[in-house]
Structures are given as C-alpha cells and as structure tokens.
Amino acid sequence: MTEPRSWLFVPADSEKKIAKALAGDADAIILDLEDSVAEANKPAARDLVVETLRDAAPSAQQRWVRVNPLGGGGAEADLAVVIAARPDGIVLPKSENGEDVRTLARLLEIHEGVERVDPGIRIAAIVTETPKSLFGLDRYAGASPRLAAMTWGAEDLSAALGASSKFDASGELSFTYKLARSLCLAGAVMAGVQPVDSLYADFRDEDGLKADCEAGRREGFTGKLAIHPAQVPVINAAFTPSDAEVAHAREIVALFAAHPDAGTIGLDGKMLDRPHLVQAQRVLARAEKG
C-alpha cells in the first residue's frame, strides 16, 4: 500500500462524520475509539466500526482504527471486536517504545488467527504522548514488520508534564514539543517507516495549515494528521510534489544514470552528490504514489 498523505481522524461513534469521511478525499481515515469517544459509548462505537469496515465500498482509501492504549484492557477489548472486519491498520496511542509495537503485533497475530482473517494488519504508532516515550524513539527499528508509520502528538504530553501551554510567548511550539516532533521524525526514518506530522488544531485557519504542512514537508515528513475534512485538500496538495519538483528530480536521476561513476555532478551552477540523488528518487516515488 502507498503512504497516505492525509490521515483523517473520525469519531467512531458518529455515523454522520464517518459517512462524510468515507465520501471525502483523505488518503486514510482513522476511526477513533480513543479520545473522541466517551467511555460509555465505546461498545457501540466498536460495533459501528465493524459495520463501517464491512459495508464500505471498495476504495483506494485506507481505513485504520485507533484503539485505546495497551494495558487496562482498552486495546484488548477493541481488538477483540474490530479485527474480524479486517481494517487496513491499527493506530496505537501512547506507544512508549518498540516493545509496545511488538506487543500489539502479537495481539494482532492472535486475533487474526481467531477470526481467520488474512494476516498482516499494519501498525501506526503515536510515539510522543508520555514523558517516557521521548527516551525510546531509537527502539522502533526492527520492532515489527507490521510497523508502517510513526506520528507524534503534544496534547497528552503537555498534560502529562503539567504544562500550562505547549506554546511559547510568540505562539510557536515550545522547545519540548519541537524536540518531540524532531525525535519522532528521526525515529521513523531510522525505523524505515513513514514519518507523519501531527495535526494542526485550528481547522478554520487554512493559511496556517498550509504553512505548517510546508514546514513539515521541508523537514522530511511525508504525511500529516487531519482533524477535519476541510484540512484534507490542503494536506494532499502540500505533500504532493509539484510539476517543477518532479521535473528537477528526473533531471538529477538522469544525470547520475548517465554518469554512474561520478561522485558529484554539476547542475545549474550547483554541485550535487549522492544524497541529492536519494532525495530526487524519493520525490519521484512520492509523485508516483500521488
């Protein structure tokens, strides 16, 4: 499966919002059984997830489910119900290191066997929501072949740290949360999985969202979480290489192909080396997926 540009959260207890998401342009929707669903509504939400996954028309859109955290029985109860409907993947909140991914992978294997569904349901881990998680981001590499993506979040982390705000006096993310973001990016690349930037909370601020997307893409993120369908077109556009970028990447790849023994090559007055080739190849790969 291709790497989604946009990952849209949808409360799993809202038929109306689910229907809108299924009809929209998000590359992936995340049916959320965690924070957006009240405890009393979780059993009904699980049933609605199963109904949604079984009844939805075939589509290139990926359908993921965010379960509750491991421990305490929340994730286990979610998995016992939703795996029968074979989601494309499970989003794991409050993951603290690769061992949590391995634990989820073992649970998925068990439930796939019980439900007799095809194995291989994938995992996307939210990796910065607890203080402990910041010290385990180098331990996701090799955790499980199921791990497909890593993303980060600041809300739970700021609450756990006792912060009054995650922003500094200028309105920018405070250093702690910028650090979490950077560690997620590095950890995902180290693990060889998709780095997905966190959500932009103000869904009415299209200009702010666009700037946030562009900043994330410049740093190396290849997709972004969304909290509202209105954010999806902006995210999809931002994480799709432009025609000019694709043309430039093709030129770089062609130059190195024509000079396979060259360590550096000049183009438009600039010297290019192998890292430039790797980046150009990534641009072309993303353009093909888009």
C-alpha positions in Angstrom: 0.0 0.0 0.0 1.1 3.5 -0.6 2.0 6.0 2.1 -1.1 8.3 2.8 -0.6 12.0 2.6 -3.6 12.8 4.7 -4.7 10.8 7.8 -8.2 12.0 8.9 -9.4 11.3 12.4 -13.1 10.4 12.7 -15.0 9.8 15.9 -16.0 6.1 15.7 -19.4 6.8 17.3 -20.6 9.3 14.7 -22.3 7.7 11.6 -22.6 11.2 10.0 -19.0 12.0 10.3 -17.9 8.6 9.2 -20.1 8.8 6.1 -18.6 12.2 5.3 -15.0 10.9 5.7 -15.7 7.8 3.5 -17.0 10.1 0.8 -14.1 12.5 1.0 -10.6 12.7 -0.4 -8.5 11.6 2.6 -5.9 9.0 1.7 -6.6 7.3 5.0 -9.3 7.7 7.6 -8.7 6.8 11.3 -11.9 5.5 13.0 -11.1 6.7 16.5 -12.1 4.6 19.5 -9.9 6.5 22.0 -10.1 10.2 22.9 -13.1 11.3 20.8 -15.4 8.6 22.2 -16.8 8.8 25.7 -16.3 5.6 27.8 -20.0 4.8 27.8 -20.1 4.9 24.0 -17.2 2.7 23.3 -19.1 -0.6 23.0 -21.5 0.9 20.4 -18.6 2.6 18.7 -16.8 -0.7 18.2 -19.9 -2.2 16.6 -20.1 0.8 14.3 -16.5 0.4 13.3 -17.2 -3.3 12.3 -20.3 -2.3 10.4 -18.4 0.5 8.6 -15.5 -1.6 7.6 -17.7 -4.5 6.4 -20.2 -2.3 4.5 -17.9 0.4 3.0 -17.5 0.1 -0.8 -14.0 -0.9 -2.0 -11.7 2.1 -2.3 -8.1 3.1 -2.5 -8.8 5.0 0.7 -7.2 3.2 3.7 -9.3 2.5 6.7 -7.5 2.5 10.1 -8.7 2.2 13.7 -7.2 4.0 16.6 -7.6 1.7 19.6 -7.3 2.6 23.3 -3.8 2.3 24.9 -2.3 -1.0 25.8 -2.8 -2.1 29.4 -6.0 -1.6 31.3 -8.0 -3.8 28.8 -9.0 -1.0 26.4 -6.9 -2.0 23.4 -7.6 -5.7 24.0 -11.4 -5.1 24.1 -11.2 -3.0 20.9 -9.1 -5.6 19.0 -11.4 -8.5 20.1 -14.2 -6.8 18.2 -12.8 -4.9 15.2 -10.2 -7.3 13.8 -12.9 -9.5 12.4 -13.7 -6.7 10.0 -10.1 -6.5 8.8 -9.1 -2.9 9.0 -6.0 -1.8 6.9 -4.2 -0.9 10.1 -4.3 -0.1 13.8 -3.2 3.2 15.3 -1.6 2.7 18.6 -1.8 5.6 21.1 0.7 6.3 23.9 3.3 4.0 22.5 6.5 4.3 24.5 9.0 2.1 22.6 9.3 -0.7 20.2 8.2 -3.2 22.8 4.7 -1.7 22.7 4.7 -2.3 18.9 5.8 -5.9 19.4 3.1 -6.4 22.0 0.4 -5.1 19.6 1.8 -7.2 16.8 1.5 -10.3 18.9 -2.1 -9.4 19.8 -2.9 -8.9 16.1 -1.5 -12.3 15.2 -3.6 -13.9 17.8 -6.8 -12.1 16.8 -6.2 -12.7 13.1 -5.9 -16.4 13.8 -9.1 -16.5 15.9 -11.1 -14.5 13.3 -9.4 -16.3 10.4 -8.7 -13.1 8.5 -5.7 -12.6 6.3 -2.6 -11.8 8.4 -0.7 -8.5 8.0 -2.8 -5.8 9.6 -0.3 -2.9 9.9 0.5 -0.5 12.8 0.9 3.2 13.0 2.3 4.3 16.4 1.8 7.6 18.2 5.1 7.9 19.9 5.4 11.1 22.0 2.4 11.2 24.3 4.2 10.3 27.6 7.4 11.5 29.2 8.9 8.0 29.0 8.2 7.8 25.2 10.8 10.5 24.5 13.5 8.2 25.6 12.5 5.2 23.5 12.4 6.6 20.0 15.5 4.8 18.9 14.0 1.4 19.7 11.3 1.2 17.0 13.7 0.0 14.3 13.2 -3.7 13.8 10.3 -3.9 16.2 7.9 -5.5 13.8 7.4 -5.8 10.0 3.8 -4.5 10.7 5.0 -1.1 11.7 4.2 1.2 8.8 4.2 4.8 10.3 5.1 6.8 13.3 3.5 10.1 14.3 3.6 12.4 17.3 1.3 14.4 19.5 1.6 17.2 22.0 -1.7 17.3 23.9 -1.2 14.3 26.0 2.4 15.0 26.5 1.8 18.6 27.7 -0.9 17.3 30.2 1.5 14.6 31.5 4.2 17.2 32.0 1.9 19.5 33.8 2.4 22.3 31.2 0.0 25.2 31.2 0.5 25.5 27.4 2.5 23.8 24.7 3.2 27.2 23.1 5.8 29.9 23.9 5.1 33.6 24.3 5.4 34.1 20.5 2.8 31.4 19.7 5.3 28.9 18.5 5.6 25.4 19.9 7.8 25.3 22.9 11.1 23.6 22.7 9.9 20.4 24.5 7.3 19.8 21.8 9.6 20.7 18.9 12.0 18.2 20.4 9.3 15.5 20.5 8.5 16.3 16.8 12.1 16.0 15.7 12.7 12.8 17.6 9.6 11.3 16.0 10.9 12.2 12.6 14.3 10.8 13.2 12.9 7.7 14.9 10.6 7.0 12.0 13.4 7.4 9.4 15.6 5.2 11.5 12.9 2.5 11.6 12.3 2.8 7.8 8.6 3.7 8.2 6.6 6.8 7.2 7.1 9.9 9.3 3.6 11.5 9.8 3.4 15.1 11.1 0.9 15.8 13.9 -2.4 17.7 13.4 -2.9 21.4 13.1 -5.7 22.1 15.6 -7.3 25.3 14.0 -9.2 23.8 11.1 -10.5 27.2 10.1 -7.0 28.6 9.5 -6.2 27.4 6.0 -3.1 29.6 5.6 -1.7 28.5 8.9 -2.3 24.8 8.0 -0.6 25.3 4.6 2.4 26.9 6.2 2.6 24.1 8.8 2.4 21.4 6.1 5.1 23.1 4.1 7.4 23.3 7.1 6.8 19.6 7.9 7.5 18.6 4.3 10.7 20.6 4.2 11.9 18.7 7.3 11.1 15.3 5.9 7.6 14.4 6.9 5.6 12.7 4.1 2.1 13.0 5.5 0.0 14.7 8.1 -2.8 14.0 10.5 -6.1 15.9 10.0 -8.8 16.7 12.5 -11.4 18.0 10.0 -12.3 17.1 6.4 -11.7 20.7 5.3 -8.0 20.2 6.0 -7.6 17.2 3.6 -7.3 19.1 0.3 -4.6 21.4 1.8 -2.6 18.5 3.2 -2.9 16.4 0.0 -1.7 19.3 -2.1 1.2 20.1 0.2 2.5 16.6 0.3 2.3 16.0 -3.5 5.4 17.1 -5.3 4.9 19.9 -7.8 5.5 19.5 -11.6 8.6 21.6 -11.2 9.9 19.4 -8.4 9.3 16.3 -10.3 11.0 17.6 -13.4 14.0 18.7 -11.4 14.2 15.3 -9.7 14.0 13.5 -13.0 16.9 15.6 -14.3 19.0 14.7 -11.3 18.3 11.0 -11.7 19.0 11.1 -15.4 22.3 12.9 -14.8 23.5 10.3 -12.3 22.3 7.5 -14.6 24.4 8.9 -17.4 27.4 9.2 -15.1 27.3 6.1 -12.8 30.8 6.5 -11.6 30.6 10.2 -10.7 30.6 11.2 -7.1 29.5 14.7 -7.7 27.7 16.3 -10.7 27.2 20.0 -11.6 23.7 21.2 -12.4 22.5 24.8 -12.7 25.7 26.1 -11.1 25.4 23.8 -8.1 27.3 20.6 -7.1 25.2 17.6 -6.4 26.3 14.4 -4.7 24.7 11.1 -3.8 22.3 12.5 -1.0 20.8 14.7 -3.7 20.2 11.6 -5.8 18.5 9.8 -3.0 16.2 12.8 -2.3 15.4 13.1 -6.0 14.4 9.4 -6.1 12.2 9.9 -3.0 10.4 12.8 -4.8 9.7 10.7 -7.8 8.4 7.8 -5.6 6.0 10.2 -3.8 4.9 11.6 -7.1 4.1 8.1 -8.4 2.1 7.3 -5.3 0.2 10.6 -5.5 
